Amino acid sequence: MVNSSQFNPQYFLLTGLPGLEALYPWFIFPFCSIYLVALLGNSLVLAVIRKNTTLHQPMYLFLAMLAFAELGVSASTLPTVLGIFLFGANEICFEACLVQMFSIHSFSIMESGVLLAMSVDHFVAIYNPLRYTAILTRPRIAATGAALGLKSVMLMFPLPFLLKRLPFCGHNVLSHSYCLHSDLIQLPCGDTRPSSILGLCIVTSTFGLDSLLIVLSYVLILHTVLSIISGEGRQKALNTCVSHVCAVLVYYVPMISVALVHRFTKQAAPAVRLLLANVYLLVPPVLNPIIYNVKTKQMHQGLIQLFLLRK
């Protein structure tokens, strides 16, 4: 497989944590626990919001979208990550790799878009609370969710086909425990410029633009809060944003950390870079349900009611 001739890849080899293979049994419990918390936590968020009609409000409907996107990210990475650490299975066929790449990036793009929509939701709630429900009606929220889902699918749709038509040569070893576009684009020996340019445009127009608009939303929120005369009113307005600020930090800080490590610390051990990459994809789905259930009184009460009804 390792030569200069072209080949049609039947499978790729995924990378776990290089140099730490002997410690894989110690990673089994943490990774299984992380996935269990992520899948169970986000499923409970969806169940609580679905069962409790008092939570059918803009903020919680957007939270349900966020939980759905995070479930998608977790479910997309679970087969290969646990396959490596549980069974040492690091092979994945080309078609399955493309499907996984499409799923991971699509749900990540949707997650970023939902965080932006939630920041706009908080701004409307603070800036014009009297018309909040009139502005953010259920049909508009449903249309926003559908638009975010459609956008993520349409943006990613061409990339698997662009990679599928390229000739591969050299090696077929990927540098993560799952398939990412940034990894796959390094392997073809043909012209990768269309795929690279499209990937850069997707990153810029989603994560880059979304983060800037989120910052702008909070600048406007702070400006609005500072115009509130009552100190109690200011505190109440800011408290409504705490959970979302935590969710934004949990999402973007690991992403920026991974980008900085890959860009500026080439001397860092591969295991460190791969561990940070896993943190970037696995931590937000784990922490966000905990943050919203702890910080949001209505979610906490809804969770208790859900278990009482089950009993």
Secondary structure as GFF3:
##gff-version 3
##sequence-region A 1 311
A	DSSP	beta_strand	3	7	.	.	.	ID=ss1
A	DSSP	beta_strand	11	13	.	.	.	ID=ss2
A	DSSP	three_ten_helix	21	23	.	.	.	ID=ss3
A	DSSP	alpha_helix	24	51	.	.	.	ID=ss4
A	DSSP	three_ten_helix	53	55	.	.	.	ID=ss5
A	DSSP	alpha_helix	58	82	.	.	.	ID=ss6
A	DSSP	pi_helix	83	87	.	.	.	ID=ss7
A	DSSP	beta_strand	91	93	.	.	.	ID=ss8
A	DSSP	alpha_helix	94	127	.	.	.	ID=ss9
A	DSSP	three_ten_helix	129	131	.	.	.	ID=ss10
A	DSSP	alpha_helix	132	135	.	.	.	ID=ss11
A	DSSP	alpha_helix	138	156	.	.	.	ID=ss12
A	DSSP	alpha_helix	158	164	.	.	.	ID=ss13
A	DSSP	beta_strand	168	170	.	.	.	ID=ss14
A	DSSP	alpha_helix	181	184	.	.	.	ID=ss15
A	DSSP	alpha_helix	193	203	.	.	.	ID=ss16
A	DSSP	pi_helix	204	208	.	.	.	ID=ss17
A	DSSP	alpha_helix	209	226	.	.	.	ID=ss18
A	DSSP	alpha_helix	231	239	.	.	.	ID=ss19
A	DSSP	alpha_helix	242	264	.	.	.	ID=ss20
A	DSSP	alpha_helix	270	295	.	.	.	ID=ss21
A	DSSP	alpha_helix	297	310	.	.	.	ID=ss22
###
